[in-house]
């Protein structure tokens, strides 16, 4: 039973590391995208207000 628990813990740790890498990559992508999106939205907003 101890060996099965160790294997499960190893798999869980690896899954958590992969999840963290994926979330960090998504956060980096989300941090870069709004600059472009904001510029497009600002241009659209200025057209709407005039």
C-alpha positions in Angstrom: 0.0 0.0 0.0 2.9 2.4 0.7 4.3 2.0 -2.8 0.9 2.8 -4.4 0.6 5.9 -2.2 4.1 7.1 -3.2 3.2 6.6 -6.9 -0.1 8.5 -6.5 1.7 11.4 -4.7 4.3 11.5 -7.5 1.6 11.7 -10.2 -0.3 14.3 -8.3 2.9 16.4 -7.8 3.6 16.2 -11.5 0.0 17.2 -12.4 0.2 20.2 -10.1 3.5 21.3 -11.7 2.0 21.1 -15.2 -1.1 22.9 -14.1 1.0 25.7 -12.6 3.1 26.0 -15.8 -0.1 26.2 -17.9 -1.7 28.9 -15.6 1.5 30.9 -15.7 1.6 30.7 -19.5 -2.0 31.8 -19.7 -1.4 34.7 -17.3 1.6 35.9 -19.4 -0.6 35.7 -22.5 -3.5 37.5 -20.8 -1.1 40.2 -19.6 0.2 40.9 -23.1 -3.1 40.8 -24.9 -5.0 43.6 -23.1 -2.6 46.3 -24.4 -3.7 45.5 -28.0 -7.3 45.0 -27.0 -7.4 48.2 -25.0 -6.0 50.2 -27.9 -8.7 48.8 -30.2 -11.4 49.5 -27.5 -10.2 53.0 -26.9 -10.4 53.7 -30.6 -13.9 52.3 -30.8 -15.0 54.2 -27.7 -13.7 57.5 -29.1 -15.7 56.9 -32.3 -18.8 56.2 -30.3 -18.6 59.4 -28.2 -18.3 61.8 -31.1 
